[in-house]
Amino acid sequence: MAEPHASTAVPLYLRVAAALRDDLMAGGTTPGARLPSERSLVHRFGVNRQTVRSALRLLRDEGLVVTERRGTFAAPAAPAAGGPGPVLGSGQLDFPVTVAGADRAVEAAVGWEPAPGRTAELLGLLPGEPTLVHRHRVLGPDGVLEHGAISRFSRYALAAVPELGRYRRAEFRPVRRPDLRPAYRWMHRAGLRLTRRESIGVALPTVAAYLTVHREVYDQHGHVLEVTDIRFAPRSAPLTYEFTA
């Protein structure tokens, strides 16, 4: 099983939780199976018992494990739905990516990194806790940025949406040109009904002004699923998003 990720910036209990989460999300621990005892986890990770307990508490908050008198167990599998999942029609919210024309280039990548302070709080992340990040840029014919988007996913979204949860694998590394266009469809398939909140502003740096859009996507229970920050160059055509409330 994967060992905690080595990083001095991330607290020990978060690294222990990440390794145990990898086991759970990758199928190394089957639903309903009992996890090793606290003493075994202390020995495995070389940490004290309080660190193990803090890691398990975090996994309980995410709904990945349950604890009872006999110990801690992987959460049981969700019951199968009675029919097909919700349908995301053509008028629904689209994930912020676009296909560039022949004279423009698209750059996209996914990574695993901490979010800045206010965004981390919004996403339910602790300081230094990494999450899935998608970066998308469109460059003009002269190589200048026309618009770009940075999307960060919440801890809740990664636990609730299986397709996103796969990115929690310990061996995950950044890849080129990832396709996260179905991200909102994956969320709908997991039974989440999406709403969005956006704020629009104009930034005035020393070189040139640009338009900014801050998007927050919530489910029907008020959980934040994803936050996207978009930046448009003054001379570029804006991306268009269609959605139904």
Secondary structure as UniProt FT lines:
FT   TURN            8..9
FT   HELIX           12..25
FT   TURN            26..27
FT   TURN            31..32
FT   HELIX           38..45
FT   HELIX           49..61
FT   TURN            62..63
FT   STRAND          65..68
FT   TURN            69..70
FT   STRAND          71..74
FT   TURN            90..91
FT   TURN            102..103
FT   STRAND          105..114
FT   HELIX           117..122
FT   TURN            123..124
FT   TURN            127..128
FT   STRAND          130..139
FT   TURN            141..142
FT   STRAND          145..153
FT   HELIX           155..160
FT   HELIX           162..165
FT   HELIX           166..168
FT   TURN            170..171
FT   STRAND          175..176
FT   TURN            181..182
FT   HELIX           183..189
FT   TURN            190..191
FT   STRAND          195..203
FT   STRAND          210..218
FT   TURN            220..221
FT   STRAND          224..232
FT   TURN            234..235
//
